[in-house]
Amino acid sequence: MTAGAERSEGSERESWLTAEMLKALAHPIRQRLVRLLRRREYLRAADAAAELGEPANKVSFHLRVLADAGFLVEAPERARDGRDRVWRAVPGAWNLGGPEHPVPDEALGAVVLRSVVDEHQDLVRRVAAWAPDYTSGRDADTHGTFTRASARLTPAEFEALMERIQDLIADAERAHDRADPASTFYEIDIVAADDTLR
């Protein structure tokens, strides 16, 4: 199961969350920083502090914790001067756990999973609030989508399909012109279940 620290830059890298990573992601401020970084791509502590309404020294501490856990690296090419610290996410998808790599700490894993579920529910709420304006024609711009599909597949075919979807997202990101002023940030959640989950 892919966790909420997944990067949108599109990378072939995929890793399993360690206990240290789970601990880093379990803190609410760090969860907010990860979400902010997904939207912004690069962060300075002062900018993040202003957006989150938290003291800059506290935000700086939490950014360092995320960096120590392997989620962030410095982006000196974005710095204004030698003292300016700018952070970017380490590209790749981070997986919470699975049969071949059980989550190293179930309690922390549950906290991280709850955060991912809460983000998903918020995304569904926002799209559902906007959808009536779109479907009625009051808003002609496409800001989101609800898409439902079903397919009869083997577990291996399903896994291959999910990989292809992730590859398509990564390919689109790589091909995107980041300087395009029409760019906007899209959150893309994929939830799928077979008919044994009731």
KAVENHU-V778897 format. One line per field, one symbol per residue. ss: DSSP state (H for helix, E for strand, L for the rest). psi: psi as a letter, one per 20 degrees, with the letter a starting at -180 (. if undefined). A space follows every 10 residues. Layout:
ss = ???
psi = ???
This chain:
ss = LELLLLLLLL LLLEEELLHH HHHHHLLHHH HHHHHHHHHH LEEEHHHHHH HHLLLHHHHH HHHHHHHHLL LEEELHHHLL LLLLLEEEEL LLEEELLELL ELLLLHHHHH HHHHHHHHHH HHHHHHHHHH HHHHHLLLLL LLLLLLLLLL LLLLHHHHHH HHHHHHHHHH HHHHHLLLLL LLLLLLLLLL LLLLLLLL
psi = pprjjpqjio qipprpprhg ggggiiphgh ghgggghhhh hqqqgggggg hikqqhhggg ghghghghij hqqqmhiiqh ahipppqqqp qrpppgrrhi mqphohghhh ggghgggggg hgggggghhh ghhghiihoi poiaqppprq qoqrhghggh ghgggggggg ggghipoiio iiqrpppopo pqqrjio.
